[in-house]
Each structure stands twice: as C-alpha cells, then as structure tokens.
Amino acid sequence: MASVIPSGAFALTILSSFGDALDYVNTRKGGKTSLGSQLIYNLGTHWRLNLNLTHERMNVQAARLYTALVGQASVIYHLNTKIFLRALLQYYDYDYNADNYLVPVEPRFRKFFSQVLFSYKLNPRTVLFLGYADNYFGSPEFGLTQKDRTLFVKVGYAWIV
C-alpha cells in the first residue's frame, strides 16, 4: 500500500495484493492478484470527490479463472452540518474463463448501479433520507439493460434507553 498526500484537500492511495486465494464456486485453491487505486479530492469545504478503481485476476490450476474490473465514483455536497446530497456510480465487469469452472457460468457479467441520496438531520438522533437508485445488468447476449429503479424514503432514529 502506498499513499501520496500532497495537500489536505487531496489524497491518492495505491493498493496491491497477491497470494493464495480460494475459488469458492469450485472449492479449489488458486492465486489472486489485485491492484487498486483511490483518489479523494475535497473541493473547498462543501464538495468531496471520491474515485476508486480495482483490477483483480484469479488463476486456478495454471489457468485464468476470472478477471474483474470494479469502479466507483461518488460526489458529495455538504450544504451545512445538517444537509448533504450524494451521487454514486458503481460499475462491475467480470470476465470468466468458463472452461476453468466445474459448473456452468456465463462468460461475462456486467452491472452498473447509480444512486442519488438526500439526507437531512432533523436533530442529533433523527435523520431523513430521500433517494433514487437504479440497476443495469449486461451479459454476452445483451448490453447493459435497466433492471429496476427505486424511489425511497427512510427515517433513522436512535433510541435512548
């Protein structure tokens, strides 16, 4: 892991890992390599940008099992200490080597998720959330296609006993 922090407003982190791993689907030992990065940038006192990207590869029996690319981006705007607005995007792209699986798998799976969330703190123990989210899925047969969308309201309250 390496971190570079040139200023209080900016942080860049590079993560890497490699070694033994378990193929849970086929119950086999393999090797996994992962390389990831995170960028955090505070744009003044109200805005925060967060970007994450991870590339992972797993090999089992000297052959590739899968390759994954996972990315996430979020932008948060804090209007004040009680109100914030967040936009979130997530992307997953899995490329499977179907010949190296003991069970049938699709050779490719993609997912895209987006969410917009508004939060208002009524008092120190009560928070109101309003939001929108949607999911897109893709496979070799079809491109990314919207599966669902959700509008939601949530009230969180902390009880004192």
C-alpha angles and dihedrals in degrees: 000000000000128000128194117193110176093168142001090260098052134054130172121187127186117196129187134174136172137170144084119348138171124246097219095189095056099022095237135133117245144151127265132197122191131181121183142169136196128196121191120184124179108205101200121309097310109041130066127180120196123184125181129180127177130182117193133179129185126194126194124184092358093303133097114264098182145335120213133192116191124180135176133183127183135178119195126191117194108198090182138323091293104042133054137162123206133189117194132188125185128183128188125186118179121184110192127196095223091190090064095054123091090209126050115270134173110254093231138024127182131182133181122190129184131182138177116197131187118194128190122182107213092185135338091285104035127068129177119207126193120181155155127216137174137184131212125191131191139185136172090277097053138016125241106314127182110253101178146341129209137199112196144180123195132179118200120197129178114216120215115215 
